[in-house]
């Protein structure tokens, strides 16, 4: 069972400070992201998140994310 779902509002730390956004995809198997293979599984999913303030899309492990609200 994943901790987060598509549409959840989350935040994470970045080089620019705390960033927030909405989860757009949940990956439960390896996937290509910005030219690199990201490792994911049912036990350790990764999430694609669209930033609230820019058009940036990030990919993070569950442990890097905090749910908002």
C-alpha positions, 0 to 999 in steps of 0.5 A: 500500500502506497502512502500517497496517491495521485492528486495528493498535495505534498511538499519536499526539500529542494536546493531552492528550499521547501517546494510543494506540488500535486502528485501526477503519477505513482510509479511501482516499477522502474521508469525513465525520467529526464534521461535516467532510469529511476528505480521503483517497486510496489514496496518502494514507489516513486512519485512524479509531482508537478510544482505549484509555482512553476512548470517543473516536474520532480520525481521523489521517493516516498521518504522525501515527501510530506503530505499537506493538509 
